[in-house]
Amino acid sequence: MTSAQGRGNLRKHPRSDVELPVTVSDAANKVQGHIQFDTHDLSVGGAFIRSDLLFEVGEELTLVFQLPVGHTVRARGRVVRVARETGDDQMPGMGIAFAHLTDRDREAIVQLVTRGGHG
């Protein structure tokens, strides 16, 4: 599969169509903000987060979000990609690779993804 940007789809995990508010903070808790997951971009491997607040590639973040089924996920992740482009079909945001998920959080995300984002 090729994306709109012409890159091949190299994703390791299936993704879900979901939009959720998420609290993101840096490892030192210097910056905290509420942003949203982009649609089709949540998996046990990570997420693309739409936001005008962009961290740098390599930065470690803490993410907290509640799934539609009511489960609250607390994850640590690393910024692996930053998209600053804005256009008709482009949104600024960051690709986050989850570095740590509990087994319970991982299972809750797997169930959400396999049900298509509807819990």
Backbone as a printed PyTorch tensor [residue, N CA C, xyz], in Angstrom:
tensor([[[  0.8490,  -1.1720,   0.0000],
         [  0.0000,   0.0000,   0.0000],
         [  0.8930,   1.2330,   0.0000]],

        [[  0.5250,   2.2460,  -0.7490],
         [  1.3100,   3.4710,  -0.8110],
         [  0.4720,   4.6160,  -0.2810]],

        [[  1.0940,   5.4670,   0.5300],
         [  0.3810,   6.6100,   1.1100],
         [  0.2750,   7.7380,   0.1090]],

        [[ -0.4560,   8.7680,   0.5080],
         [ -0.6340,   9.9460,  -0.3480],
         [  0.6990,  10.6190,  -0.6290]],

        [[  1.6680,  10.4490,   0.2460],
         [  2.9680,  11.0720,   0.0570],
         [  3.8740,  10.2130,  -0.8270]],

        [[  3.3670,   9.0520,  -1.2860],
         [  4.1390,   8.2150,  -2.1710],
         [  5.0500,   7.2310,  -1.4550]],

        [[  4.9910,   7.1730,  -0.1530],
         [  5.8160,   6.2310,   0.5970],
         [  5.0660,   4.9180,   0.7330]],

        [[  5.8030,   3.8290,   0.7450],
         [  5.1860,   2.5260,   0.9640],
         [  4.7180,   2.4060,   2.3990]],

        [[  3.7200,   1.5660,   2.6310],
         [  3.2160,   1.3350,   3.9770],
         [  4.0850,   0.2790,   4.6330]],

        [[  4.9530,   0.6910,   5.5460],
         [  5.8760,  -0.1970,   6.2160],
         [  5.4320,  -0.5000,   7.6400]],

        [[  4.1890,  -0.2460,   7.9790],
         [  3.6920,  -0.4250,   9.3420],
         [  3.6590,  -1.8950,   9.7170]],

        [[  4.0480,  -2.1800,  10.9490],
         [  4.1010,  -3.5490,  11.4540],
         [  2.7780,  -3.9990,  12.0520]],

        [[  1.9240,  -3.0580,  12.4760],
         [  0.7100,  -3.3930,  13.2100],
         [ -0.5150,  -2.7890,  12.5220]],

        [[ -1.6610,  -3.4820,  12.5880],
         [ -2.8970,  -2.8890,  12.0660],
         [ -3.2710,  -1.6430,  12.8630]],

        [[ -3.9320,  -0.7270,  12.2020],
         [ -4.3170,   0.5350,  12.8300],
         [ -5.8200,   0.6650,  12.8490]],

        [[ -6.2920,   1.5830,  13.7120],
         [ -7.7280,   1.7600,  13.8660],
         [ -8.1410,   3.1790,  13.5060]],

        [[ -9.3940,   3.3070,  13.0620],
         [-10.0180,   4.5840,  12.7660],
         [-10.5720,   5.1370,  14.0800]],

        [[ -9.8090,   6.0270,  14.7370],
         [-10.2190,   6.5350,  16.0430],
         [ -9.6600,   7.9330,  16.2500]],

        [[-10.4490,   8.7730,  16.8790],
         [ -9.9870,  10.0960,  17.2930],
         [-10.2280,  10.2170,  18.7820]],

        [[ -9.1650,  10.4860,  19.5380],
         [ -9.2470,  10.5470,  20.9900],
         [ -8.4610,  11.7310,  21.5120]],

        [[ -8.9660,  12.4070,  22.5270],
         [ -8.1250,  13.4100,  23.1850],
         [ -7.0140,  12.6900,  23.9420]],

        [[ -5.8290,  13.2580,  23.9050],
         [ -4.6870,  12.6390,  24.5850],
         [ -3.8770,  13.7290,  25.2680]],

        [[ -3.4440,  13.4580,  26.4760],
         [ -2.5560,  14.3730,  27.1750],
         [ -1.1310,  13.9070,  26.9160]],

        [[ -0.3070,  14.8150,  26.4420],
         [  1.0760,  14.4960,  26.1170],
         [  1.9790,  15.4060,  26.9300]],

        [[  3.0110,  14.8130,  27.5310],
         [  4.0050,  15.6260,  28.2220],
         [  5.3820,  15.0740,  27.9200]],

        [[  6.3770,  15.9440,  27.9890],
         [  7.7400,  15.4920,  27.7630],
         [  8.2540,  14.8050,  29.0200]],

        [[  9.3840,  14.1290,  28.9080],
         [  9.9170,  13.3390,  30.0170],
         [ 10.1880,  14.2010,  31.2530]],

        [[ 10.5560,  15.4470,  31.0520],
         [ 10.8600,  16.3430,  32.1760],
         [  9.6240,  17.0930,  32.6580]],

        [[  8.4670,  16.8480,  32.0320],
         [  7.2140,  17.5320,  32.3600],
         [  7.3270,  19.0470,  32.2460]],

        [[  8.1240,  19.5090,  31.2880],
         [  8.2420,  20.9480,  31.0380],
         [  7.1070,  21.4490,  30.1610]],

        [[  6.6130,  20.5520,  29.2930],
         [  5.5580,  20.9210,  28.3530],
         [  4.4580,  19.8820,  28.4410]],

        [[  3.2100,  20.3450,  28.4920],
         [  2.0740,  19.4270,  28.5120],
         [  0.9830,  20.0210,  27.6540]],

        [[  0.2930,  19.1880,  26.9100],
         [ -0.7680,  19.6990,  26.0620],
         [ -1.8050,  18.6440,  25.7640]],

        [[ -2.9720,  19.0650,  25.2880],
         [ -4.0430,  18.1540,  24.8810],
         [ -4.1200,  18.2140,  23.3670]],

        [[ -3.9420,  17.0660,  22.7250],
         [ -3.9910,  16.9870,  21.2730],
         [ -4.7760,  15.7440,  20.8920]],

        [[ -4.9670,  15.4870,  19.5910],
         [ -5.7940,  14.3590,  19.1680],
         [ -5.0230,  13.4160,  18.2660]],

        [[ -5.3600,  12.1220,  18.3790],
         [ -4.8650,  11.1570,  17.4170],
         [ -5.5190,  11.4360,  16.0820]],

        [[ -4.7760,  11.2760,  15.0300],
         [ -5.3370,  11.3650,  13.6960],
         [ -6.1150,  10.0860,  13.4070]],

        [[ -7.0240,  10.1310,  12.4910],
         [ -7.7880,   8.9390,  12.1470],
         [ -6.8810,   7.9060,  11.4860]],

        [[ -7.2110,   6.6570,  11.6430],
         [ -6.4890,   5.5160,  11.0760],
         [ -5.0620,   5.4000,  11.5910]],

        [[ -4.7470,   5.9420,  12.7390],
         [ -3.3540,   5.9350,  13.1500],
         [ -3.1240,   5.5770,  14.6060]],

        [[ -3.7880,   4.5860,  15.1130],
         [ -3.5020,   4.0650,  16.4390],
         [ -3.2620,   2.5730,  16.3200]],

        [[ -2.1490,   2.1120,  16.8600],
         [ -1.8400,   0.6860,  16.8980],
         [ -1.0530,   0.3970,  18.1660]],

        [[ -0.7640,  -0.8680,  18.4240],
         [  0.0610,  -1.1880,  19.5920],
         [  1.4930,  -0.7210,  19.3890]],

        [[  1.8710,  -0.3990,  18.1570],
         [  3.2180,   0.0900,  17.8870],
         [  3.3760,   1.5790,  18.0760]],

        [[  2.2760,   2.3250,  17.9790],
         [  2.3660,   3.7700,  18.1190],
         [  1.1730,   4.4710,  17.5010]],

        [[  1.3620,   5.7510,  17.2090],
         [  0.2660,   6.5580,  16.6740],
         [  0.8220,   7.7800,  15.9680]],

        [[  0.0270,   8.3320,  15.0600],
         [  0.3220,   9.6590,  14.5250],
         [ -0.6010,  10.6140,  15.2450]],

        [[ -0.0340,  11.6240,  15.8670],
         [ -0.8060,  12.5630,  16.6680],
         [ -0.8500,  13.9050,  15.9480]],

        [[ -2.0660,  14.3560,  15.6350],
         [ -2.2440,  15.6800,  15.0260],
         [ -2.0160,  16.7380,  16.0860]],

        [[ -1.2170,  17.7300,  15.7660],
         [ -0.9860,  18.7800,  16.7430],
         [ -0.1850,  19.9160,  16.1260]],

        [[ -0.4510,  21.1290,  16.5940],
         [  0.4090,  22.2610,  16.2520],
         [  1.5850,  22.3240,  17.2160]],

        [[  1.4700,  21.6510,  18.3590],
         [  2.5480,  21.5560,  19.3350],
         [  3.3980,  20.3600,  18.9340]],

        [[  4.5990,  20.6150,  18.4130],
         [  5.4500,  19.5520,  17.8980],
         [  6.7050,  19.4240,  18.7430]],

        [[  7.0170,  18.1900,  19.1250],
         [  8.2640,  17.8950,  19.8190],
         [  9.2910,  17.4870,  18.7730]],

        [[ 10.5310,  17.3420,  19.1730],
         [ 11.6010,  16.9950,  18.2470],
         [ 11.7390,  15.4780,  18.1120]],

        [[ 12.2150,  15.0270,  16.9560],
         [ 12.4840,  13.6130,  16.7440],
         [ 13.4640,  13.1360,  17.8130]],

        [[ 13.1600,  11.9990,  18.4050],
         [ 13.9970,  11.4320,  19.4490],
         [ 13.5440,  11.7700,  20.8560]],

        [[ 12.6750,  12.7720,  20.9820],
         [ 12.2080,  13.1650,  22.3130],
         [ 11.2840,  12.1020,  22.8980]],

        [[ 11.4430,  11.8220,  24.1970],
         [ 10.5910,  10.8600,  24.8910],
         [  9.3970,  11.5800,  25.4900]],

        [[  8.2230,  10.9690,  25.3230],
         [  6.9710,  11.5710,  25.7800],
         [  6.1840,  10.5900,  26.6220]],

        [[  5.3250,  11.1350,  27.4580],
         [  4.3270,  10.3540,  28.1760],
         [  2.9780,  10.7070,  27.5760]],

        [[  2.1820,   9.6880,  27.2600],
         [  0.8670,   9.8940,  26.6620],
         [ -0.1820,   9.2420,  27.5400]],

        [[ -1.2930,   9.9290,  27.7540],
         [ -2.4190,   9.3910,  28.5160],
         [ -3.6730,   9.6530,  27.6960]],

        [[ -4.4340,   8.5610,  27.4320],
         [ -5.6800,   8.7180,  26.6750],
         [ -6.6640,   7.6340,  27.0810]],

        [[ -7.9390,   7.9560,  26.9200],
         [ -8.9910,   7.0160,  27.2820],
         [ -9.6060,   6.4430,  26.0120]],

        [[ -9.6560,   5.1170,  25.9440],
         [-10.2530,   4.4350,  24.8050],
         [-11.7730,   4.5070,  24.9100]],

        [[-12.4950,   4.3410,  23.7860],
         [-13.9610,   4.4200,  23.8110],
         [-14.6090,   3.4490,  24.7950]],

        [[-13.9430,   2.3390,  25.1170],
         [-14.5050,   1.3670,  26.0540],
         [-14.2800,   1.7820,  27.5030]],

        [[-13.6300,   2.9320,  27.7250],
         [-13.4350,   3.4500,  29.0750],
         [-12.0760,   3.1670,  29.6770]],

        [[-11.2510,   2.3570,  29.0220],
         [ -9.9270,   2.0230,  29.5450],
         [ -8.9660,   3.2000,  29.3190]],

        [[ -8.2590,   3.6090,  30.3680],
         [ -7.2660,   4.6750,  30.2500],
         [ -5.8920,   4.0700,  30.0160]],

        [[ -5.2540,   4.4830,  28.9310],
         [ -3.9200,   4.0070,  28.5670],
         [ -2.8970,   5.0500,  28.9890]],

        [[ -1.8380,   4.5700,  29.6320],
         [ -0.6900,   5.4130,  29.9620],
         [  0.5120,   4.7850,  29.2810]],

        [[  1.1010,   5.5020,  28.3420],
         [  2.1960,   4.9440,  27.5490],
         [  3.3750,   5.9010,  27.5120]],

        [[  4.5500,   5.3170,  27.3230],
         [  5.7350,   6.1230,  27.0290],
         [  6.0630,   5.8880,  25.5690]],

        [[  6.5160,   6.9320,  24.9160],
         [  6.8480,   6.8070,  23.5050],
         [  7.9630,   7.7490,  23.1160]],

        [[  8.4400,   7.5520,  21.8910],
         [  9.5070,   8.3860,  21.3480],
         [  9.0170,   8.9630,  20.0220]],

        [[  9.2890,  10.2450,  19.7980],
         [  8.9340,  10.8830,  18.5320],
         [  9.8550,  10.3220,  17.4500]],

        [[  9.2550,   9.7390,  16.4010],
         [ 10.0450,   9.1680,  15.3220],
         [  9.8910,   9.9450,  14.0150]],

        [[  8.8920,  10.7990,  13.9440],
         [  8.6710,  11.5890,  12.7350],
         [  7.8950,  12.8340,  13.0970]],

        [[  8.2410,  13.9430,  12.4540],
         [  7.5130,  15.1950,  12.6490],
         [  7.0730,  15.6920,  11.2750]],

        [[  5.7920,  16.0180,  11.1480],
         [  5.2380,  16.5530,   9.9040],
         [  4.7860,  17.9810,  10.1740]],

        [[  5.4850,  18.9200,   9.5950],
         [  5.1440,  20.3350,   9.7870],
         [  4.2600,  20.8720,   8.6680]],

        [[  4.0770,  20.0870,   7.5950],
         [  3.3180,  20.5370,   6.4360],
         [  1.8690,  20.8080,   6.8100]],

        [[  1.3370,  21.8300,   6.2450],
         [ -0.0920,  22.0780,   6.3660],
         [ -0.6080,  22.3890,   4.9720]],

        [[ -1.6710,  21.7830,   4.6150],
         [ -2.2760,  21.9770,   3.3080],
         [ -3.6640,  21.3980,   3.3440]],

        [[ -4.2670,  21.2750,   2.1800],
         [ -5.6290,  20.7710,   2.1150],
         [ -5.7570,  19.3620,   2.7020]],

        [[ -4.7870,  18.4860,   2.4360],
         [ -4.8770,  17.1250,   2.9450],
         [ -3.7350,  16.7850,   3.9020]],

        [[ -3.0250,  17.7760,   4.3530],
         [ -1.8990,  17.5850,   5.2630],
         [ -2.2070,  18.2390,   6.6000]],

        [[ -1.8110,  17.5880,   7.6830],
         [ -1.9860,  18.1650,   9.0060],
         [ -0.6650,  18.0500,   9.7440]],

        [[ -0.2970,  19.0680,  10.4990],
         [  0.9260,  18.9360,  11.2860],
         [  0.7320,  17.9070,  12.3930]],

        [[  1.8090,  17.2510,  12.7480],
         [  1.7230,  16.2690,  13.8190],
         [  3.0080,  15.4900,  13.9700]],

        [[  2.9400,  14.4430,  14.8030],
         [  4.1280,  13.6470,  15.1110],
         [  3.8010,  12.1610,  15.0570]],

        [[  4.7230,  11.3930,  14.5300],
         [  4.6440,   9.9400,  14.6190],
         [  5.3060,   9.5190,  15.9200]],

        [[  4.5720,   8.7900,  16.7410],
         [  5.0620,   8.3500,  18.0460],
         [  5.1690,   6.8300,  18.0330]],

        [[  6.3420,   6.3030,  18.3780],
         [  6.5160,   4.8590,  18.5570],
         [  6.4260,   4.5790,  20.0490]],

        [[  5.4850,   3.7300,  20.4270],
         [  5.3550,   3.3940,  21.8440],
         [  6.5880,   2.6140,  22.2940]],

        [[  7.1920,   3.0680,  23.3780],
         [  8.3560,   2.3980,  23.9540],
         [  7.9420,   1.5150,  25.1180]],

        [[  6.8300,   1.8550,  25.7600],
         [  6.3580,   1.0560,  26.8850],
         [  4.8380,   1.1190,  26.9750]],

        [[  4.2320,  -0.0720,  26.9360],
         [  2.7970,  -0.2470,  27.1870],
         [  2.6800,  -1.4100,  28.1610]],

        [[  1.7860,  -1.2970,  29.1290],
         [  1.5360,  -2.4530,  29.9870],
         [  0.8130,  -3.5040,  29.1560]],

        [[  0.8260,  -4.7450,  29.6180],
         [  0.1070,  -5.8100,  28.9130],
         [ -1.3730,  -5.4800,  28.8030]],

        [[ -1.9290,  -4.9130,  29.8630],
         [ -3.3580,  -4.5560,  29.8720],
         [ -3.6560,  -3.4600,  28.8380]],

        [[ -2.7870,  -2.4430,  28.7610],
         [ -2.9720,  -1.3770,  27.7750],
         [ -2.8270,  -1.9240,  26.3580]],

        [[ -1.8320,  -2.7760,  26.1490],
         [ -1.6100,  -3.3750,  24.8330],
         [ -2.8500,  -4.1700,  24.3960]],

        [[ -3.3960,  -4.9760,  25.2980],
         [ -4.5710,  -5.7800,  24.9870],
         [ -5.7880,  -4.8960,  24.6690]],

        [[ -5.9590,  -3.8210,  25.4100],
         [ -7.0830,  -2.9070,  25.1550],
         [ -6.9590,  -2.2630,  23.7730]],

        [[ -5.7470,  -1.9020,  23.3720],
         [ -5.5410,  -1.3170,  22.0450],
         [ -5.7790,  -2.3610,  20.9750]],

        [[ -5.2870,  -3.5830,  21.1670],
         [ -5.5060,  -4.6670,  20.1960],
         [ -7.0030,  -4.8890,  19.9960]],

        [[ -7.7660,  -4.9380,  21.0860],
         [ -9.2100,  -5.1450,  20.9600],
         [ -9.8700,  -4.0020,  20.2110]],

        [[ -9.4410,  -2.7690,  20.4730],
         [-10.0060,  -1.6170,  19.7680],
         [ -9.7010,  -1.6970,  18.2800]],

        [[ -8.4610,  -1.9860,  17.9420],
         [ -8.0440,  -2.0380,  16.5500],
         [ -8.7700,  -3.1510,  15.8020]],

        [[ -8.9120,  -4.3100,  16.4220],
         [ -9.5690,  -5.4310,  15.7330],
         [-11.0690,  -5.2110,  15.5800]],

        [[-11.6340,  -4.3150,  16.3720],
         [-13.0650,  -3.9830,  16.2490],
         [-13.2830,  -2.7300,  15.4240]],

        [[-12.2170,  -2.1970,  14.8300],
         [-12.3690,  -1.0550,  13.9310],
         [-12.5780,   0.2680,  14.6420]],

        [[-12.1150,   0.4110,  15.8760],
         [-12.1950,   1.6850,  16.5660],
         [-13.4860,   1.9370,  17.3010]],

        [[-14.3540,   0.9520,  17.3600],
         [-15.6560,   1.1890,  17.9840],
         [-15.7940,   0.5820,  19.3610]],

        [[-14.6960,  -0.0070,  19.9020],
         [-14.7230,  -0.5520,  21.2550],
         [-15.5250,  -1.7530,  21.3380]]])
